[in-house]
Amino acid sequence: MSVNPHDDTPTSSSSGEANRGPLHGVRVLDISTVYAAPITAMLLGDFGAEVIKVEHPTGDPARSHGANKDGHGLWWKVIARNKKCITLDLGTPEGQQILRDLVVDVDVLVENFRPGVLEKWGLGPDRLMVLNPGLITLRVTGFGQDGPYAQRRAFGTLAEAMSGFAHQTGEEDGPPTLPPFGLADGVAGITGAFGVVTALLHRNSPEGNGQGQVIDLSLLEPLVGILGPGPTAFDQLGAIAGRQGNRSPNNAPRNTYLTKDDRWVAISASATSVAERVMRLVGRADLVEQPWFASAGERSRNGDLLDESVGKWIAARPFDEVVTEFERVGAALAPIYDVEQLMNDPHVRARDVITTVDDEDLGPIAMQNLMVRMLGTPGAIRFPGRRLGQDNTQIYRDALGLNIEALQDRGVI
């Protein structure tokens, strides 16, 4: 039995000639909802995996999240790109059996149900790996498959709160600040793709002997993992990082500054040589000669003095002059963009960071391009997110030989 009865020809303007991608031949069953786990499946699809998105017949909630046009969710068009869409009610015995039939012929199952739900339905990894010993199951939850919080309902916001991110974000005298987008979900989604590819490499190695495995991924742990050496600093020094606005405890000058014509820019001087160039540019070469200047930590502790000088210089000049002068001396500066400015930036346009994809519902639409550029085995956006149940006929009738009208009548799909 095959569940791959479709043409993978790319349709995005950025993809050039049809290419199969480095993950061509990998089959992924995505039964997850909303963000973190679907991002993993999206990334796998971007690089050639065949991804079948399984939704409840009422649809994934992500279809209605955020902005929409003519009834089509715009985030859905991105997060469900390169995924064939089928419907299936996993809460029914017939739906559960159909999933077992599908699992027999796939490499990866991506899910984010609360721990125990799949087991209750007879769809836990232990049961599914009897049918397919090579199956890799990515399980994404808020807090992991075990531990005191395993059964808690969780979203990325809770991980952003518990991880220490919110505690360190915001102005020094202000409240903890949460991101306005799914940061924890995105970090976990990327981490999940890394985990899946690592598991595939192991399975296909002589040591792996074709055996699959379970990947237990929480929203909390990847975010904790990228937040720097906080746990180590606390363990060794008792230090607890707090909020510092846009400054850094590790270097200075580092902040946001307003130009004369009301444009915001950000600068970073992590390297002492760059900090020297900035301070000489703004007319404070005397500070470069101070004994403390050579230490990034000491510069941070003198951040008020450095910020005052840099901010005053930038405030007296228009944006274009500030950018030109920083480039001339080899210092690091970037404009703070809104999305319109980002999409019109010449570098972003030249690199096709935001690409245009043909969509059957909305016509040409812009979306983020692939995150990784692989020059030898590039990926592609073959198609944006599809309609609910659009591929039911292809998967159920053509691949599995099922009567889709009867399944629809019984509410299974």
Secondary structure, 3 states (H helix, E strand, C coil): CCCCCCCCCCCECCCCCCCCCCCCCCEEEECCCCCHHHHHHHHHHHCCCEEEEEECCCCCHHHHCCCEECCEEHHHHHHCCCEEEEECCCCCHHHHHHHHHHHCCCCEEEECCCCCHHHHCCCCHHHHHHHCCCCEEEEEECCCCCCCCCCCCCCHHHHHHHCCHHHHCCCCCCCCCCCCCCHHHHHHHHHHHHHHHHHHHHHCCCCCCCCCCEEEEECHHHHHHHCCCHHHHHHHHCCCCCCCCCCCCCCCCCEEEECCCCCEEEECCCCHHHHHHHHHHCCCHHHHCCHHHHCHHHHHHCHHHHHHHHHHHHHCCCHHHHHHHHHHHCCCEEECCCHHHHHHCHHHHHCCCEEEEEECCCEEEEEECCCCCCCCCCCCCCCCCCCCCCCHHHHHHHHCCCCHHHHHHCCCC
